[in-house]
């Protein structure tokens, strides 16, 4: 299968992983081993988002393709990773929360790596996660988000596991001035709930337009993402509270910040779902909570409100 170049000599695994309910709650040892492999494998990079050939990975683990595929599906269902199977692009969700960008040189290098990734929905999720982080050029990140939004094909936008939707019939002339409802009948998200989520993000509740460049939120792909939040057991009220909290934090750093898609908030929703049953982090007397614990404490307050 050829020779792979080692990308790095070691990979970091946070000790807090063993307190993660999502990780410890995985149904099999295979899934836990695979997750550790994805954090430390030769293909991994400083962003936790990289191209991983299934054949190489299965060979490293000594597994067959079926066993490897089942492990990947398990991690996806647990919202620990995202994957684009067409591009073999794996993204470890929340990676940058634990492996932060430390300085401007690090940030420039991270962007260089990110730009080289193949265009797909997972790359878009990565850039949304990078937006507003310290030591990263916000303008360059936003430009790439806009470019991907304008160039990623429909199969990526709707997920690589789903068939490309059939084109809609051309409307009659008298209908052409009507704005198509972004939340189509294929989504179970109600129009009212969609509008409430858009308002929480700072978007127009009708058109979904947000920001000076007229980006549009509330598409079918966005409403499908919101359906995942509901399946986590989160009410729309809790979702809106988490969105408002995240938006306020990002706009404190950059007043012009806007989310690129609903998927940007999925990590926050997973944290909120975990915080419902997890004890609120408590620091030792006289010590400050870590950034991660402080964030979980905020979500615990939302979950209990």
N, C-alpha and C positions, 0 to 999 in steps of 0.2 A: 504493500500500500504506500510505499515511499517513506521518506524520512521527514519527520516534523522538526522544525526549529523550536527549541525551548524558548518560550516567551519571557520567562522569569524564573528565578531560582526558588522562590517560595511564595505561598499565598497566605493571607491573613484570615483567621477565623476568630470572630469575637467570642469571648467567654460567655457573653450574655446569650449566645445561641442556645445554651442548655436551659435557659429560663423561658425560651420562646415556646408558647403554647402551640403555635402552628408547626414548629419543628418536632417537638416531643410528641405531638399528637398525630404524627404521620402513622399510617396503619402498618407499615412494614419496615424492617431493618434495611431492605433494599433501597427504599425511598430515602431514608436518612443517609445511607452511604452515598447514594447518587448526589444528594444535595451537597455533601462535603466535597465530593469529587468536582462538582461544578464550581465550587469556591476556590479550588486549589489545582485544577488540572492544567496541563501544559498549554492549552489553548486560551486559558483565562487571561483577562487583562485588568487594568486598574479601574475600569468602569463596571465590571461585572456584566458586560454585554459583548458578546463575541460570536464568531462563526465556529460552530462545533460540528464536525462530521460525525454522524452516528456510528459509522464503522470504526473510526478511531476510538471513540469513547467506549463502545462496547468491548473492543479489544483490550483497552486499558483495564477495564473492570473484569474481564474474563467472562462476559455475559454474551448471550445470543441477542439478536436484534429484537426479538419479541419481549424479552425480559427488560431490555433497555427502554423500549417504547412504553412499556407499562409503567416503569419508574418515572419517566418523563410526564406521562399523563397524570400520575398521582401528584407530582409536584405542582403541575398546572392547576389541578383541582383545589389544591391547598393554597393557591395564590402565592406560592413561594417563587415561582418563575413564570416568565412568559416565553413563548417560542414562536418563531415563524418557520414552519417546516419547509416552505419553498426555498428559503434562503439559508436554512440551517442556522438561524440566528437565535441564540439563547440570551435571555436577560434575567439576571437575578434581581428580583423585585426588592427594593429598599437597600441595595448594595451601597449606594453613596451615603446613606444615613450612618453606616458603620465604618466605611472607608472614605472619609471626607477628603476633599481636595484641599491641600494644605497651604499652597502659595500660588503666586501668579505663574511661575514656571510650570508647576504641576498642572494648573488649569489649562495652559496653552497646550501642553502635551496631551491632556485628556481630550481636548477638542480635536486635535489632530487625529487621534485614534478614532473618535466618534465619527468624524467626517468620512472616514474610509469604510465605514460599515455599509452594507447594502441597504438601499431604500426599502422600507417596509414599515408596518405598523409598530413593530417593536423598537425600531430605531426612533420613530416619532415619540414613543413613550419615554425612551431614554433622554431625548432632548428636552421634553417637557419636565423631566425630573431634574435636569441640569439647570433649567431656567431659574435665575435668581439666586443661585448658590454663590458663596464667596469665591473669589479668585477665578471666576469664569466670566468671559466677555458676554454679557447679556445680549448685546446687539447682534453678535454673530450667532448665538443660539437661536434668537428669535427669527433671524433671516433663514436659518436652516429649517426651522419648524414651518415657516411659511412656504418654503420651497417644497418640502416633503408633502405638505397638505395639498399643494397644487399639482404634484407630479405622481404621487403614489396611486397606483391603479385601483379600480373598484374591488378586485379580489382581495387586495391587501386591506383596504378600508373596511371590508366586511368580515375579515378573518380568513386565513388561508384554509381553514377546515370547512368552510361553507361555500356552496356553489355561487357563482356570480349571479346576482339577481337579473331577471329579465328586464330589458329596457322598457320604460313606461311608454304607452301609446302617445303619439303626438297629440296635444290638446287642440280642440277646435279654436279658431281665431278669437272668439269671444271669451275663451277661458285663459288665453295667454297672459293676460294682465294679472291673473290671480296668483298669489304666492303659494307654492306647494307646501303642505304641512310637513315639516321635517320629521315629525313623529308619525310614521305611517301606521296603517292598520296592522302591520306585521309585528309591531311592538305592543307589549302589554302595559307599558307605562302610560298612564292617563295624561291627557293634555294639561290638566291642572297641575299635576305633580311635575311635569316637565317644566312648566312655567315657573314654579316655585324654585326649582333647582337653578334655572337660568338667572332668576333674580338674585339668588344667593351668590352667584358667580359674578354679578354685575353686568349681565347681558340683557338685551331687550327680550322680554318674555314672549313676544309674538314672533319676531323674525329670527331671534337668536344671535343677532349681530352684536359684536363686542369689540371695543378698542378702535383706535383711529384707522386701522387698515381694513376694517369691516369683516374680520374673521367671523365665521358663522358657527355657532354651537347648537346642540340640540338635534343633530342629524340622527338617522337611524342607528348608525354605529354608536353614537353617544347614548341613545336611549337603551340600547342593548347593554351598554356598560352599566347604566343605572339599575337595570334589572338584576345585575350581579349583586349590587349593594343591597337590594331588597332581599335577595336570597341569603345574605349574611345575617338577616334578622333585624336590619336597621329600618326604622320608620323614616318617612320623608322628613319629618321634623329633625331627627338626629342627623340625617344626611346634610340638610341645609345648615345646621349648626357647625358640622365639621368643615363644610365648604367655606362658610363665612370665616371660621377661625384660620383656615389655611390661607385664604385670600388676604386676610388682614395682615398675616405674618409676611407674606410675599410682597405686598404693596408697601409695607413699612420699609423694606429694603429698596424697592423700586416702585414708585407711585404709578408708573405706566404699565406695570406687569399685567398680563391677561393670560388665562389658561389656554392651551392649544386644543384641548379636547376634554371630555368627561373623564377619560382614562387617567388624566393627571391626578385625580383625586382617589383613585382606587386604593393606593397604598394607605392613604389616610383612613379610608373606610375600613380596611382590614385592621388597622390599629384600633379604630373605634370599636369594632366588633370584638377584638381581643380584650379591650379595656373593660368591657361590660362585666366580665367574670373574673378578671385578674385583679389582685390587690393593687391599690395605688402605690407607686414607688415612693419610698421614704428615705431621705438622706440621713446620714449620721449627724448628730448635733454639731452645729457650726459649719457643716459642709454643704455645698451646693449640689443639686442633682445634676447628673450628666445631661447632655443635650437630649439624648434618647429618652431617659427617664422623665425629663421635664415635659417632653412632648407627650409621652404616655400619660403623665399626670393630667395634662390638659384634656386629653381625650377621655380619661376616666371621669372628669367633671362633666363633660358633655354627655357621656353615657348614663350618668346618674341624675342628670337634670330632668 
